[in-house]
C-alpha cells in the first residue's frame, strides 16, 4: 500500500502556534544539555572536596576555566573575590596622594641645625634664642653645644644627638656665641651645610666688654682678688693709653676682623646682624626681621613682651613651657661697675675705626658712639 502525502491546510494562527512549540522544544533540549554538561564539570572538579565544611574563601578564589568554544554556558560567579580586593587595596596604596601621606612622617627626628646663633657673647644671644622659642616652628638646643669649637672631633652623629627632635618643616637651631670669634669654625660650618643661616647679635663693643668683665667677676669666688676693668683693658704701665687687644673682652669687640673670616665661606645673604640695643628697645620690631630672615611667619609680636623697668630689659608674657610672665633670669641685667668717663672715651676712640669698617661690611649703621 502506497502512502500518499496528505495536504493539511493550516491557517496563519495554527502555523504560528506550531513554530512556537517547535522552538520551545529545541531550546529546552539545548539548555538542559548545557546545564547537565556544566554541572557535571563542576561536580567532577570538586569531587575530592565533598567534605561537609568547605572554606568559603578558597571556594570563592577559584578561577573558572577559560571557555574555548563559543557556546552557551552557565557560570558560578562568586559574590566576593578576595584576591580582587587585595589587588585593589594594593593599587590604592600606589596612588600618589596615599603615598604622600604614607611617606610624611609625623614622628619627630633629630636633625643637624638649619640656623646658628654664632655670636656675639654678651650682646643678647640668650635673649634672641628665648624670643625665638616662642615660635612654634623653631626648636633649639637647650644649652650651648660648642661643637664647632670644642667638640668637633666627636663627629656629626654626636652633634645631631644634641639637637632637639623636630617635625618636618620646623627649624632646628643652636646657639654658641664663641663660634663668631673662633677661626676654625666658618669652614667647619660650611662643610656641614653651605646654606646654613647665621645670626649675629652685636652691641656697642665698649658696653659689651664691660658686661663681659662683669660676668667674669661675678663667677670669681674671690672678687677682691680680680683686677679692675681698667687694668685689664689697657697695657700695664702705659697710663691707660694703650688698649690691650690680647685681652678677650677687648678682642671680641673688633667685629670687622672676625666677620672677614666668615665672609671667606659665607655670603652676606646668609647672615643676619641683629642689633643688641634694638632687641632691648623694640624686641618685636627686631624679631620681625629675624622671622623674615628665617622664612617664618610673623608669629612673635608686641603681645609677647613687656618691659621690666627694674632690670631694664624686655621680659616675656609667656615662653616655651611656661605660660606665666617672666624675665630671662637673675644673671641678666647685672649692675656694671663704675668706669671713669676718660677710660670710656679712650676705648671708644680705639673701636671707632673698626666700627666704621663693620658698618661698611654689613651695610648697617648701628649708631655706636
Secondary structure, 3 states (H helix, E strand, C coil): CCCCCCCCCCCHHHHHHHHHHHHHHHHHHHHHHHHHHHHHHHHHHCHHHCCCCCCHHHHHHCCCCCCCCCCCCCCCCCCCCHHHHHHHHHHHHCCHHHHHHHHCCCCCEECCCCEEEEECCCCCHHHHHHHHCCCCCEEECCCCCCCCCCCHHHHHHHHHHCCCEECCCCEEEEECHHHHHCCCHHHHHHHHCCCCEEEEEECCHHHHHHHHHHHHHHHCCCHHHCCCHHHHHECCCCCCCCECCCCHHHHHCCHHHHHHHHHCCCCHHHEEEEEHHHHHHCHHHHHHHHHHHCCCCCCCCHHHEEEECCCCEEEECCECCECCCECCCCCCCCCCCCCCHHHHHHHHHHHHHHHHHHHHHHCCCCCCC
